[in-house]
Structure formats: structure tokens, C-alpha cells
Amino acid sequence: MRNFLYSVIVLLCLVTGLALHLRNQTPVTLDLYLAAWTLPLSLLLVLVLTLGALLGALAMLPGRWRLGRRLHGVERELRQQARGTPATTRAPEPPDGA
């Protein structure tokens, strides 16, 4: 059932993308001071959407790494407690804003 749902969502995205392309074939000029390119509007929209998604994922990486390190430390403490080894005491971590 899950694969069917994913297939339907992918199909809807493809149909929407095709409709976007067919309705927005007007050439536009992208002028970046040093260079200028003329592309179809639909291609420019897809490129900007992809760039935004990549920048958003890149912005989330530091928080993801910090949480991964924190999780690794907690898992290590739990393994030590399960073995009966006393866990080392450490100062509590400050909140994210501090």
C-alpha cells in the first residue's frame, strides 16, 4: 500500500511538472551582471526550486550533526548502564540558544 501511495504522489508530481512546462515555455533572460542566459521559464523555476532545496538541506546540517553527536553520547551512557559500569557525570548541555 505504501509503494502504491508513493507511486501516486510521484505520478502527480510528474504530471504537475509537465503541465508547468507546457504552460511556461516563454523564454526569459537571467542576468547575473557577469553573464546572461536565456532559458525557458519552466526550466528556470525548476533550477531555482532545486537550488532552494539544496540550500535548505545545507542549512540543516549543523543541527543534524549536533543532534547525532548528542544521540551517540546518550547511547554510550545507556550501554554503560546496561553493563553495570557507572556512567561518567557531566555538566548538562546549555539550550540551543545559549
C-alpha positions as semicolon CSV with decimal commas, in nm:
position;residue;x (nm);y (nm);z (nm)
1;M;0,000;0,000;0,000
2;R;0,287;0,234;0,084
3;N;0,452;0,180;-0,256
4;F;0,123;0,250;-0,429
5;L;0,085;0,578;-0,239
6;Y;0,440;0,682;-0,328
7;S;0,375;0,594;-0,692
8;V;0,062;0,808;-0,698
9;I;0,246;1,102;-0,541
10;V;0,535;1,072;-0,789
11;L;0,291;1,049;-1,079
12;L;0,107;1,361;-0,960
13;C;0,437;1,549;-0,931
14;L;0,539;1,445;-1,282
15;V;0,204;1,545;-1,431
16;T;0,217;1,879;-1,248
17;G;0,572;1,936;-1,372
18;L;0,473;1,854;-1,728
19;A;0,178;2,093;-1,708
20;L;0,408;2,362;-1,567
21;H;0,650;2,311;-1,854
22;L;0,382;2,320;-2,121
23;R;0,225;2,640;-1,985
24;N;0,554;2,828;-1,922
25;Q;0,774;2,794;-2,228
26;T;0,827;3,169;-2,262
27;P;1,199;3,248;-2,282
28;V;1,329;3,470;-2,003
29;T;1,671;3,626;-1,957
30;L;1,861;3,565;-1,637
31;D;2,113;3,847;-1,597
32;L;2,381;3,791;-1,329
33;Y;2,596;4,102;-1,404
34;L;2,882;3,893;-1,543
35;A;2,677;3,668;-1,767
36;A;2,327;3,647;-1,908
37;W;2,137;3,337;-2,008
38;T;1,809;3,295;-2,192
39;L;1,611;2,991;-2,076
40;P;1,251;2,876;-2,072
41;L;1,066;2,999;-1,764
42;S;0,979;2,643;-1,656
43;L;1,347;2,541;-1,655
44;L;1,439;2,848;-1,452
45;L;1,167;2,766;-1,198
46;V;1,293;2,408;-1,160
47;L;1,654;2,527;-1,120
48;V;1,558;2,782;-0,853
49;L;1,345;2,525;-0,668
50;T;1,634;2,275;-0,671
51;L;1,883;2,536;-0,553
52;G;1,650;2,637;-0,269
53;A;1,607;2,276;-0,158
54;L;1,985;2,220;-0,160
55;L;2,050;2,538;0,039
56;G;1,780;2,441;0,289
57;A;1,934;2,096;0,337
58;L;2,277;2,254;0,377
59;A;2,143;2,493;0,642
60;M;2,005;2,198;0,842
61;L;2,332;2,002;0,850
62;P;2,497;2,163;1,158
63;G;2,191;2,093;1,375
64;R;2,169;1,739;1,242
65;W;2,534;1,674;1,325
66;R;2,496;1,821;1,675
67;L;2,194;1,600;1,745
68;G;2,378;1,296;1,608
69;R;2,671;1,353;1,845
70;R;2,432;1,402;2,135
71;L;2,245;1,081;2,049
72;H;2,573;0,890;2,027
73;G;2,668;1,009;2,376
74;V;2,332;0,909;2,523
75;E;2,351;0,565;2,359
76;R;2,701;0,516;2,502
77;E;2,574;0,605;2,850
78;L;2,285;0,360;2,816
79;R;2,525;0,081;2,711
80;Q;2,743;0,156;3,013
81;Q;2,443;0,146;3,243
82;A;2,328;-0,184;3,093
83;R;2,672;-0,333;3,161
84;G;2,667;-0,205;3,517
85;T;2,954;0,037;3,463
86;P;2,887;0,368;3,636
87;A;2,829;0,641;3,384
88;T;3,054;0,942;3,397
89;T;2,887;1,254;3,527
90;R;2,899;1,559;3,310
91;A;2,754;1,904;3,319
92;P;2,418;1,947;3,147
93;E;2,434;2,091;2,797
94;P;2,312;2,450;2,756
95;P;1,998;2,510;2,549
96;D;2,048;2,568;2,176
97;G;2,002;2,944;2,206
98;A;2,284;2,991;2,458
